[in-house]
C-alpha cells in the first residue's frame, strides 16, 4: 500500500526566502505548536468526596496550610 505524501508544513506565497530564513520561520512555527497538554495538578472530585467521608475538613491551627492542600 502506497501512502500519499504529507502536505507541506509551510508554503511561500511571495518572495524568495533563503534556506536560513525558512529554517528560522519553521523553528518558530513548530515552537508555537500544540505539543502535549500539561496534566492538571488539581485533586480529583473523588479526592474531595473521600476527605468529606473521613471528615478531613481543613481545621485552623498550626500546620493548617499543609492540610488545606489535600
Buried (B, 14 or more C-beta within 10 A) or exposed (E): EEEEEEEEEEEEEEEEEEEEEEEEBEEEEEEEEEEEEEEEEEEEEEEEEEBEEEEEEEEEEEEEEEBEEE
